[in-house]
Amino acid sequence: MKTTAKMKMAAGCLIGLLAFNAAADAPTIRDVAVRQRWPWSRLVDIDYVLDCDATQRVDVTVSAFDSAESLTLPEDSLSGDRYSVPPGAGRIVWDPSKSGYTNEVLPSFRVSLTPVPAPLYMIVDLITTQTVYLSESDLASGDWGAVQTNPVAGVESIIWTGVTNNTDYMTSKLVLRRVPAGTYLMGGSKSVILTKDFYAGIFEVTEAQWGNIMGPPSSLVTPVYSKSYLNIRGSSVGVNWPSSHAVDDNSFLGELRARTGVKGFDLPTDAQWEYLCRAGTTSYYYDGVSTDSTYTAVLSTLAWWKDNSSNTRHPVGGKLPNAWGLYDTIGNLCEWCLDWYDVTLTGGTDPVGPPPGTARVFRGGCYSHIASQVAIAYRWNVGPTSTANILSFRVIVNLP
């Protein structure tokens, strides 16, 4: 980008436009102001005020223009208050250096901010690469199949149960559920704060989904197995977590990011995994009632484990989901996490686990494990080159 006098912009040079929802009680955005931090920085601040109910959380979409011409702002050029935004003042920051636009576009740069309900589900087509988002109102229409209120008392959510009736969602598409930011006790003892929403795959990645990204083709809807951490993230760049979210281009996640354009795809951290598995509960399993491993009748409704699996993996989605509509988080196959393993849990805000070690965390237990080993809090570890046949994984999408 050129460094010219045009970089110095008064507030009047940048026009903030509002896009309002038609309904009178719908969230609205007002008092939009767009200013560059020049001369000390090229970053552009987009300030606004969101009016909505005190309990509401909305996403804010950004449409940008050079006068009347629409501009494309890459996802990684935007940061700030965009997802699960509460009412009040917010700020989105645009980094022009990540968008390829020269300084000449900035004097006529304007934006339209639109508040939208936070989508509950994200559907990524692995063939067409299109992404569809479903809100609670979309699901209530009945066009997407059956829905139900979650089965766990005290956890408010809607579960899209109809997703299990269409094998496309287990083969040629990936379905992910929005997981809200929040606080919980990891392992029942360590306080963890997750500051950002993220999307979590409702199923473990299947043989067919793996085949659609990496080959060879498959129609199997059982969880893919015997894939090492290095197969999933990479053996060079991808091994560097937690120093970087980068993955190798030829890894599963590298291919998935490239094909879909969704840069946030990754494995969950140890803390994210337990949080998404608990789904707001504090119980031994995710039913909201169990307190120990003697609740085997409950466990058999939730998971494939030693006593009901016939010692083999099963198609995904065959047992009851947790309160956030995620299936097989316990039992069936174990699931890789991002973190290096340490016997001591890492608490705090958005924890990333210990510095590099020799083994990675995996969670959830599998079809051959006893009841106590399928507990939410039970943790395992293995070297990142392991291709054990009890290991699988589910993907998440981190929001910026």
C-alpha positions as CSV (number, residue, x, y, z in Angstrom):
1,M,0.0,0.0,0.0
2,K,1.3,3.5,-0.8
3,T,2.0,6.0,1.9
4,T,0.3,9.2,0.8
5,A,-1.5,12.1,2.2
6,K,-4.7,10.3,1.3
7,M,-4.2,8.1,4.3
8,K,-5.3,11.0,6.6
9,M,-9.0,10.8,6.8
10,A,-11.6,12.8,8.7
11,A,-14.6,11.0,10.0
12,G,-16.7,12.6,7.2
13,C,-14.6,10.8,4.6
14,L,-15.8,7.5,5.7
15,I,-19.5,6.9,5.7
16,G,-21.1,4.3,8.0
17,L,-24.4,3.0,6.6
18,L,-26.9,1.0,8.6
19,A,-28.9,-2.0,7.6
20,F,-32.0,-2.4,9.8
21,N,-34.1,-5.5,10.4
22,A,-37.7,-4.8,9.4
23,A,-39.3,-6.1,12.6
24,A,-39.9,-3.4,15.2
25,D,-38.4,-5.4,18.1
26,A,-35.5,-6.8,16.1
27,P,-31.9,-5.9,16.9
28,T,-30.7,-2.7,15.2
29,I,-27.4,-0.9,14.8
30,R,-26.9,2.8,15.1
31,D,-24.3,5.5,15.5
32,V,-21.8,3.9,13.1
33,A,-18.5,5.7,12.8
34,V,-15.6,4.6,10.7
35,R,-12.2,6.1,11.2
36,Q,-8.6,5.2,10.4
37,R,-6.0,5.4,13.1
38,W,-3.6,7.2,10.8
39,P,-0.9,8.4,11.1
40,W,0.2,6.0,13.8
41,S,-1.6,2.9,12.3
42,R,-3.3,1.8,9.1
43,L,-6.0,0.0,11.1
44,V,-9.6,1.2,10.6
45,D,-12.0,1.3,13.5
46,I,-15.7,0.7,12.9
47,D,-17.6,1.8,16.0
48,Y,-21.3,1.2,16.5
49,V,-24.0,0.8,19.0
50,L,-26.2,-2.4,19.1
51,D,-29.7,-2.1,20.4
52,C,-31.3,-5.4,21.4
53,D,-32.8,-7.2,24.3
54,A,-30.4,-7.5,27.3
55,T,-30.4,-11.3,27.0
56,Q,-29.8,-11.4,23.2
57,R,-26.5,-12.1,21.5
58,V,-26.2,-11.4,17.8
59,D,-23.6,-11.7,15.0
60,V,-22.8,-8.5,13.1
61,T,-22.1,-8.9,9.3
62,V,-20.0,-6.4,7.6
63,S,-20.6,-5.3,3.9
64,A,-18.0,-2.9,2.5
65,F,-18.0,-0.6,-0.5
66,D,-15.8,1.7,-2.5
67,S,-18.5,4.3,-3.2
68,A,-21.1,2.0,-4.9
69,E,-18.7,-0.8,-5.7
70,S,-18.8,-3.8,-3.4
71,L,-15.5,-4.8,-1.7
72,T,-14.5,-8.2,-0.5
73,L,-13.0,-8.1,3.0
74,P,-11.1,-11.4,3.9
75,E,-12.2,-13.0,7.2
76,D,-8.7,-12.5,8.7
77,S,-8.8,-8.8,7.9
78,L,-11.6,-8.3,10.4
79,S,-11.5,-8.6,14.2
80,G,-13.4,-7.3,17.2
81,D,-17.1,-7.4,18.2
82,R,-18.6,-9.5,15.4
83,Y,-19.9,-12.7,17.0
84,S,-22.3,-13.2,20.0
85,V,-22.3,-9.4,20.6
86,P,-24.3,-8.1,23.6
87,P,-26.2,-4.8,23.5
88,G,-24.2,-1.6,23.7
89,A,-21.2,-0.1,22.1
90,G,-19.1,-2.3,19.9
91,R,-16.0,-2.0,17.7
92,I,-14.9,-3.9,14.6
93,V,-11.3,-3.4,13.4
94,W,-10.4,-3.7,9.7
95,D,-6.8,-4.3,8.6
96,P,-6.5,-2.9,5.1
97,S,-3.1,-4.5,4.7
98,K,-4.7,-8.0,4.7
99,S,-7.2,-7.1,2.0
100,G,-5.0,-6.0,-0.9
101,Y,-6.7,-2.6,-1.3
102,T,-4.6,0.5,-1.9
103,N,-4.9,3.7,0.0
104,E,-6.9,5.3,-2.8
105,V,-10.0,3.2,-1.8
106,L,-10.1,4.5,1.8
107,P,-11.5,8.0,1.3
108,S,-14.7,6.5,-0.3
109,F,-14.8,3.4,1.9
110,R,-18.1,2.8,3.6
111,V,-19.7,-0.1,5.4
112,S,-23.1,-1.6,6.1
113,L,-23.5,-3.4,9.4
114,T,-26.3,-5.9,9.8
115,P,-27.3,-7.6,13.1
116,V,-28.3,-11.2,12.6
117,P,-29.3,-13.9,15.0
118,A,-26.3,-16.1,15.9
119,P,-26.7,-19.2,13.7
120,L,-27.1,-22.4,15.6
121,Y,-25.8,-24.7,12.8
122,M,-23.2,-24.5,10.1
123,I,-23.3,-26.9,7.1
124,V,-20.2,-27.2,5.0
125,D,-20.6,-29.0,1.6
126,L,-17.4,-30.9,0.9
127,I,-18.2,-31.2,-2.8
128,T,-19.5,-27.8,-3.8
129,T,-17.6,-26.0,-0.9
130,Q,-20.7,-23.9,-0.1
131,T,-21.6,-23.1,3.5
132,V,-25.1,-22.7,4.8
133,Y,-26.1,-21.3,8.3
134,L,-29.2,-22.3,10.1
135,S,-30.8,-20.2,12.8
136,E,-33.3,-21.3,15.4
137,S,-36.1,-19.8,13.3
138,D,-34.9,-21.8,10.2
139,L,-35.2,-25.0,12.2
140,A,-38.6,-24.1,13.6
141,S,-40.0,-23.9,10.0
142,G,-39.7,-27.7,9.8
143,D,-38.0,-27.5,6.4
144,W,-34.9,-29.1,7.8
145,G,-36.5,-32.0,9.7
146,A,-37.3,-32.7,13.3
147,V,-36.1,-30.6,16.2
148,Q,-36.5,-31.0,19.9
149,T,-35.8,-29.2,23.1
150,N,-32.7,-30.7,24.7
151,P,-33.1,-33.6,27.0
152,V,-31.2,-32.2,29.9
153,A,-33.1,-30.1,32.5
154,G,-31.6,-26.7,33.1
155,V,-29.8,-26.4,29.8
156,E,-31.8,-24.3,27.3
157,S,-31.2,-25.3,23.7
158,I,-32.8,-26.7,20.6
159,I,-31.4,-29.8,19.0
160,W,-31.7,-30.6,15.3
161,T,-32.5,-34.3,15.5
162,G,-33.5,-34.6,11.8
163,V,-29.8,-34.4,10.9
164,T,-29.4,-38.0,11.7
165,N,-31.9,-39.1,9.0
166,N,-29.9,-37.9,6.1
167,T,-26.6,-39.6,5.3
168,D,-25.4,-36.6,3.3
169,Y,-24.6,-35.0,6.6
170,M,-22.3,-37.9,7.4
171,T,-20.7,-38.2,4.0
172,S,-20.5,-35.3,1.6
173,K,-21.2,-32.5,4.2
174,L,-20.0,-31.5,7.6
175,V,-22.5,-30.2,10.1
176,L,-21.3,-28.1,13.1
177,R,-23.2,-26.7,16.1
178,R,-22.6,-23.3,17.6
179,V,-21.0,-23.7,21.1
180,P,-21.5,-20.5,23.2
181,A,-18.6,-18.9,25.2
182,G,-18.7,-19.6,28.9
183,T,-17.1,-20.8,32.1
184,Y,-16.9,-24.3,33.6
185,L,-14.9,-26.4,36.0
186,M,-12.5,-28.6,33.9
187,G,-12.2,-32.0,35.4
188,G,-14.5,-30.7,38.1
189,S,-11.7,-28.7,39.7
190,K,-10.0,-26.2,37.3
191,S,-11.9,-23.0,36.5
192,V,-11.8,-22.3,32.7
193,I,-13.1,-19.3,30.8
194,L,-13.7,-19.7,27.1
195,T,-14.1,-16.2,25.7
196,K,-15.3,-17.0,22.2
197,D,-18.1,-19.0,20.6
198,F,-16.9,-21.8,18.3
199,Y,-18.6,-24.4,16.1
200,A,-18.2,-28.1,16.9
201,G,-18.8,-31.0,14.5
202,I,-21.9,-32.8,15.7
203,F,-20.4,-36.1,14.6
204,E,-16.9,-37.6,14.7
205,V,-15.4,-37.3,11.2
206,T,-16.5,-40.3,9.2
207,E,-14.7,-42.6,6.7
208,A,-16.7,-41.0,3.9
209,Q,-15.9,-37.4,5.0
210,W,-12.2,-38.2,5.2
211,G,-12.4,-39.8,1.8
212,N,-14.0,-36.7,0.3
213,I,-11.0,-34.7,1.4
214,M,-8.1,-37.1,1.3
215,G,-9.3,-40.1,-0.6
216,P,-9.9,-42.9,-1.4
217,P,-13.7,-42.5,-1.8
218,S,-15.9,-44.2,0.8
219,S,-19.5,-44.4,1.8
220,L,-19.0,-45.6,5.4
221,V,-20.6,-43.5,8.1
222,T,-18.5,-45.0,10.9
223,P,-15.9,-42.7,12.4
224,V,-12.6,-42.7,10.5
225,Y,-9.8,-44.4,12.6
226,S,-6.1,-45.0,12.7
227,K,-5.3,-41.4,11.7
228,S,-2.4,-39.8,13.6
229,Y,-2.3,-36.3,14.9
230,L,0.3,-35.7,12.1
231,N,-2.1,-37.0,9.4
232,I,-4.7,-34.6,10.7
233,R,-2.6,-31.4,11.2
234,G,0.8,-32.1,9.6
235,S,4.3,-33.2,10.5
236,S,6.1,-29.9,10.0
237,V,4.0,-26.7,10.4
238,G,1.0,-28.5,11.9
239,V,3.0,-29.9,14.8
240,N,3.7,-26.5,16.2
241,W,0.6,-26.0,18.4
242,P,0.3,-24.1,20.7
243,S,2.6,-21.6,19.1
244,S,0.5,-21.4,15.9
245,H,-2.9,-22.5,14.5
246,A,-1.1,-23.2,11.2
247,V,-1.5,-26.6,9.6
248,D,0.4,-28.4,6.8
249,D,-1.1,-27.8,3.4
250,N,-1.3,-31.6,2.7
251,S,-2.8,-32.6,6.0
252,F,-6.6,-33.2,6.4
253,L,-7.1,-29.8,8.0
254,G,-4.9,-28.1,5.5
255,E,-6.9,-29.6,2.6
256,L,-10.2,-28.9,4.4
257,R,-9.3,-25.2,5.0
258,A,-8.2,-24.8,1.4
259,R,-11.2,-26.5,-0.2
260,T,-13.9,-24.7,1.9
261,G,-12.1,-21.4,2.5
262,V,-12.9,-21.7,6.3
263,K,-9.7,-20.9,8.0
264,G,-10.9,-21.6,11.5
265,F,-11.1,-25.4,11.1
266,D,-9.0,-27.2,13.7
267,L,-9.0,-29.8,16.4
268,P,-10.5,-28.7,19.8
269,T,-8.2,-27.8,22.6
270,D,-8.4,-30.0,25.7
271,A,-10.5,-27.3,27.4
272,Q,-12.8,-26.8,24.4
273,W,-13.3,-30.6,24.1
274,E,-14.4,-31.1,27.7
275,Y,-16.6,-28.0,27.5
276,L,-18.4,-29.1,24.3
277,C,-18.8,-32.6,25.7
278,R,-20.3,-31.3,29.0
279,A,-22.7,-29.0,27.2
280,G,-23.6,-27.1,30.3
281,T,-23.8,-30.1,32.7
282,T,-21.7,-31.0,35.6
283,S,-22.6,-34.7,35.6
284,Y,-20.3,-37.8,35.3
285,Y,-21.6,-38.3,31.8
286,Y,-23.6,-35.6,29.9
287,D,-27.1,-36.6,31.0
288,G,-27.2,-34.1,33.8
289,V,-27.9,-36.8,36.5
290,S,-25.1,-39.4,36.7
291,T,-22.6,-39.0,39.5
292,D,-20.3,-42.0,38.9
293,S,-19.6,-45.0,36.7
294,T,-22.5,-47.1,38.2
295,Y,-24.9,-45.3,35.9
296,T,-24.4,-47.9,33.2
297,A,-28.0,-47.9,32.0
298,V,-27.8,-44.2,31.3
299,L,-24.4,-44.6,29.7
300,S,-25.8,-47.2,27.2
301,T,-28.3,-44.7,25.9
302,L,-25.5,-42.1,25.3
303,A,-22.5,-44.1,24.1
304,W,-21.1,-47.2,22.5
305,W,-18.9,-48.8,25.2
306,K,-17.6,-52.1,26.3
307,D,-20.9,-53.6,27.4
308,N,-23.0,-52.7,24.4
309,S,-20.7,-52.3,21.4
310,S,-19.9,-55.9,20.5
311,N,-16.3,-54.6,20.5
312,T,-16.6,-52.6,17.3
313,R,-17.2,-49.0,16.2
314,H,-20.7,-48.0,15.0
315,P,-22.2,-45.5,12.6
316,V,-22.2,-41.9,14.0
317,G,-25.3,-40.5,15.5
318,G,-26.8,-43.7,16.8
319,K,-27.0,-42.7,20.5
320,L,-28.6,-39.8,22.3
321,P,-26.8,-36.4,21.8
322,N,-25.8,-34.1,24.5
323,A,-27.7,-30.9,25.3
324,W,-26.0,-29.1,22.4
325,G,-26.8,-31.7,19.9
326,L,-23.4,-33.3,19.7
327,Y,-23.2,-37.1,19.2
328,D,-20.7,-39.7,20.3
329,T,-18.5,-37.3,22.3
330,I,-18.2,-40.2,24.7
331,G,-17.8,-43.8,23.4
332,N,-17.5,-45.1,19.9
333,L,-14.0,-43.9,19.2
334,C,-11.6,-41.7,21.2
335,E,-10.9,-38.1,19.9
336,W,-7.7,-36.2,19.4
337,C,-7.3,-32.8,21.0
338,L,-4.8,-30.1,20.1
339,D,-2.9,-29.9,23.4
340,W,0.3,-31.5,24.5
341,Y,-0.4,-33.7,27.5
342,D,0.4,-32.9,31.1
343,V,-1.1,-34.7,34.1
344,T,-2.0,-31.3,35.6
345,L,-5.0,-29.6,34.0
346,T,-4.4,-26.1,32.7
347,G,-7.1,-23.7,33.8
348,G,-7.6,-20.0,33.2
349,T,-8.8,-18.1,30.2
350,D,-8.7,-19.8,26.8
351,P,-6.0,-22.3,28.0
352,V,-3.8,-24.0,25.4
353,G,-2.2,-26.6,27.6
354,P,1.5,-27.1,28.4
355,P,4.4,-26.2,26.2
356,P,5.7,-28.9,23.8
357,G,6.0,-32.4,25.1
358,T,6.0,-35.9,23.9
359,A,2.3,-36.9,23.9
360,R,-1.0,-35.4,22.8
361,V,-4.3,-35.5,24.7
362,F,-7.1,-37.6,23.5
363,R,-10.6,-37.9,25.1
364,G,-14.0,-39.5,25.3
365,G,-13.2,-43.2,25.5
366,C,-14.2,-45.8,22.9
367,Y,-16.2,-48.9,22.2
368,S,-13.9,-51.2,24.1
369,H,-13.5,-49.1,27.3
370,I,-15.2,-49.7,30.6
371,A,-17.7,-47.2,32.1
372,S,-15.2,-45.2,34.2
373,Q,-13.0,-44.7,31.1
374,V,-15.8,-43.2,29.1
375,A,-16.4,-40.5,31.7
376,I,-16.3,-36.9,30.4
377,A,-13.3,-35.9,32.6
378,Y,-11.2,-39.0,31.8
379,R,-8.0,-38.1,29.9
380,W,-5.6,-40.2,27.9
381,N,-2.3,-39.4,26.0
382,V,-0.4,-40.9,23.2
383,G,2.5,-39.8,20.9
384,P,1.4,-37.7,17.8
385,T,2.6,-40.4,15.4
386,S,0.2,-43.0,16.9
387,T,-2.3,-44.6,14.5
388,A,-4.1,-46.6,17.1
389,N,-7.4,-48.1,15.8
390,I,-9.4,-46.6,18.7
391,L,-8.5,-43.0,17.7
392,S,-10.7,-40.6,15.7
393,F,-11.5,-36.9,15.9
394,R,-14.1,-34.2,15.4
395,V,-13.4,-30.8,13.9
396,I,-14.3,-27.4,15.2
397,V,-14.3,-23.9,13.7
398,N,-12.8,-21.2,15.8
399,L,-14.4,-17.8,15.3
400,P,-12.1,-14.8,15.0
